[in-house]
Amino acid sequence: MTENEPMKIAIASDHAGYELKEKLKKAFQDVEWLDLGTHSEASVDYPDFGYAMGQAITDGSARTGIVICGSGIGISIAANRYPAVRAALCTDATMARLSRQHNDANVLALGSRIIGTEVARECVSAFLHTAFDGARHQRRIDMLSTPRR
């Protein structure tokens, strides 16, 4: 990505997160959104959309993503089933910043029934504009990618 190219971010939600997903897409118009669904408030199953995010990160369609469901818990669990995903459920901008700095999280999980739109915007901004610190944290990230017995 060059400096003039928009940041490409995958985004996915279930029905409970649909409204917040649409608001975030409008709030961050400088982002090129890869919308993995859902596309309405009709009831759907959050694992399908967490899995879609996991697949998009795994196959390189996107390097970064945002997943949203009612609590953020279920969809983050689904996304984290993929080894390439490090989804972090955040409820404020500090958590979002630290998830990037210390954990090199590549997917931000939000709970639409837990946080409001403004806090969600703050979380997304912190997540998208914070770099991984590396250094002492890299060893731990490497451990996350190594199967344990």
C-alpha positions, 0 to 999 in steps of 0.5 A: 500500500502506498501512502496515497492508497486507502487502507483496505480493511475487512469488516463483518458482523451478524445482525446485531452488529449490522447497524454499527458496521454501517455507521463505522463504514460511513465514519471512516470513508478514507478506508477501502472496506471489504464488507463480508456481510451481513447485509441486513438486520435479518437474523444470521449466525455469527460464526459464519461471519467470524469464519469469513473474517478468518478466511479473508485474513488467511487468504490475504484478501485483507491484512486487518479486520473488524468483527462485530456482534452483540457482545463481540465475544462469539464472533471473536471466538469464531475468527480466532479459530484461524491461526492467522487471526489475532482478534482482540475484543476491545471495549475502549480505545486503550484496549484497542491501542494496546491490542496493536502495540503489545499483541499485534492484533489484526482483527478488532472485535466489538460488541454493539450491545456493549459500547456505543457508536462514539466509543466504537469509533474511538476503538477503530481509530486507535486500532487502525493508527497504532503500530505493533511495538515488536521488540520484547513483545515479538517473542510472545506473538511467536509463541501464539503461532507455535502449537503447544502440547 
